[in-house]
Amino acid sequence: MQIELLKFPYSYMEYEKELQIRELKVLLPDVEILSDTKHSTIISGETISADNLKELTYYCAYILDGVRSPTHQGLYEQDNTMRVVKQHTRYSTHGLHEYKGKFNPQIVHAIANVFGVQRGQAVLDPFNGSGTTLVECAHAGIEAYGTDINPLACFISNTKVTALKMDMVKASSRLQELKRVLAQPVAIDFTEGDERLNYLYSWIPRETLCILESIRQEVENDEPAIRDFFLVIASDLIRDYSYQEPSDLRIRRRKSPFPEIKFSDAFFQNACKFMKKIEQVQSI
């Protein structure tokens, strides 16, 4: 039988082309590659596992007997809100919080396939960062552990993984309640000598800090998956709304203008965006 494997509509890096071929040889060892072009690869073989076809990382779909079927990666990277001109690396919960030094999640999936890691086996990432490896392993049903010296990285990682199992009905309901609460955020008295608040006030404008404190107080007694999801959404925005220059990794006072959109509006937009992504992954 012949099968056409369809590539994603963006250019692949050289290392991705190499991983693509190595992964293909591991998942489909008995097939012959008849042709390989910019847009597709045609393979032939006596017995071809449909389950293994779905696990290919660098193909979005395959055509068998005239029927087009998506790979899992094709479903993950499907995003109707963006024009596909480059590789989508913020699918699922990967983009929940920006973190410097990430690698593309496709690398994790491809290398796991190349190494032959199976569902139920364990993976260790000793320099875990913000959890790219953990999320990809969760998608594949692989048990995964990570360590990192940065406590914020560990918090983000755990939140990304637990958010994949979040109760979306409860999360949606809590978001609506948060909207009502943030319509009148708590007023903070900065004269009471609270060292934590006074330090934060030196870096975050009063209006934004009041919203942050309202979010923290409102969700602190929620179930952990929902609580941490909203806290990480807020955390990811703080840099853009602080007196720190957002584009500078060093500690530098802000010279660029603040975002035009209000912090609370940005928070709700991001929460809705990632809740839709989580629902998409849960459906897969």
Secondary structure, DSSP 4 states (H G I P E B T S, - for coil): -EEEEEEPSSPPPHHHHHHHHHHHHHHSTT-EEEEE-SSEEEEE-S---HHHHHT-SSEEEEEETTEEEE-HHHHHT--TTS--SS----TTTTTSS--TT---HHHHHHHHHHHT--TT-EEEESS-TTSHHHHHHHHHT-EEEE--S-HHHHHHHHHHHHHTT--HHHHHHHHHHHHHHHTSPPP--TTS--HHHHHHHTTS-HHHHHHHHHHHHHHTTS-HHHHHHHHHHHHHHHGGGSSB-TT-SS--B--SPPPSS-HHHHHHHHHHHHHHHHHHHHH-
